[in-house]
């Protein structure tokens, strides 16, 4: 009976061991012959093209300039109106920030791959979305996107 249990356990462990993704070799992997276009889409701003703070300030300014001040229609007596503008625009600001955080999480998820070929192909087709120095994880092994001495785009192991 014990032999049977040991044999079943060994068989199960062997089967599980074969189904996982193989770890990539800790060597330099060639991605592209040049770095043209790398990070081009990132130049639109650190928040993916939106400056939430600037948009908030513009929103408050637009709201205030509507001059829907309450009676007696003057700035001195309309402090609550400015507070309302700031509150309404703060809601938009918070939504913008949440969208930017979600976009950042999505970009981070994109940089995790199970196979080296999958990672290289994704980088080749999404060069504008990654920056030099980006950390790419392949089957649990960390690589850094960098250039070779000849200007080639490569994935180098983060730690040798």
Residue pairs with C-beta under 8 A, 6 or more apart in sequence:
21 114
21 115
21 139
22 139
23 139
23 140
23 141
24 115
24 116
24 138
24 139
24 141
24 143
26 141
26 157
26 160
27 157
28 148
28 154
28 155
28 156
28 157
29 116
29 120
29 143
29 154
29 155
29 156
30 120
30 152
30 153
30 154
31 120
31 123
31 124
31 145
31 152
31 153
31 154
31 155
32 123
32 124
32 127
32 152
32 153
33 151
33 152
33 153
34 151
34 152
34 153
35 132
35 147
35 151
35 152
35 153
36 127
37 127
37 128
38 127
38 128
38 130
38 131
38 132
38 145
38 153
39 127
39 128
39 130
39 131
39 132
40 127
40 128
41 128
41 129
42 128
42 129
42 130
42 131
45 51
47 96
47 100
47 103
48 100
48 103
48 104
50 96
50 99
50 100
52 93
52 96
52 97
52 100
53 93
55 92
55 93
55 96
56 89
56 90
56 92
56 93
56 96
59 85
59 88
59 89
59 92
59 93
60 82
60 85
60 86
60 89
63 84
63 85
63 88
63 89
64 81
64 82
64 85
68 81
69 75
69 77
69 78
69 81
70 77
70 78
70 80
70 81
107 129
110 122
110 126
110 129
111 130
111 134
111 135
111 136
111 137
112 137
113 119
113 122
113 136
113 137
113 138
113 139
114 138
114 139
115 138
115 139
116 138
116 139
116 155
118 138
119 136
119 138
119 143
119 155
120 155
123 130
123 136
123 145
123 153
123 155
127 153
130 145
131 145
132 145
132 146
132 147
133 144
133 145
133 146
134 144
134 145
135 142
135 143
135 144
135 145
135 158
136 142
136 143
136 144
136 145
136 155
137 143
138 155
141 157
142 157
142 158
142 159
143 155
143 156
143 157
143 158
144 155
144 156
144 157
144 158
145 153
145 154
145 155
146 153
146 154
146 155
146 156
147 153
147 154
148 154
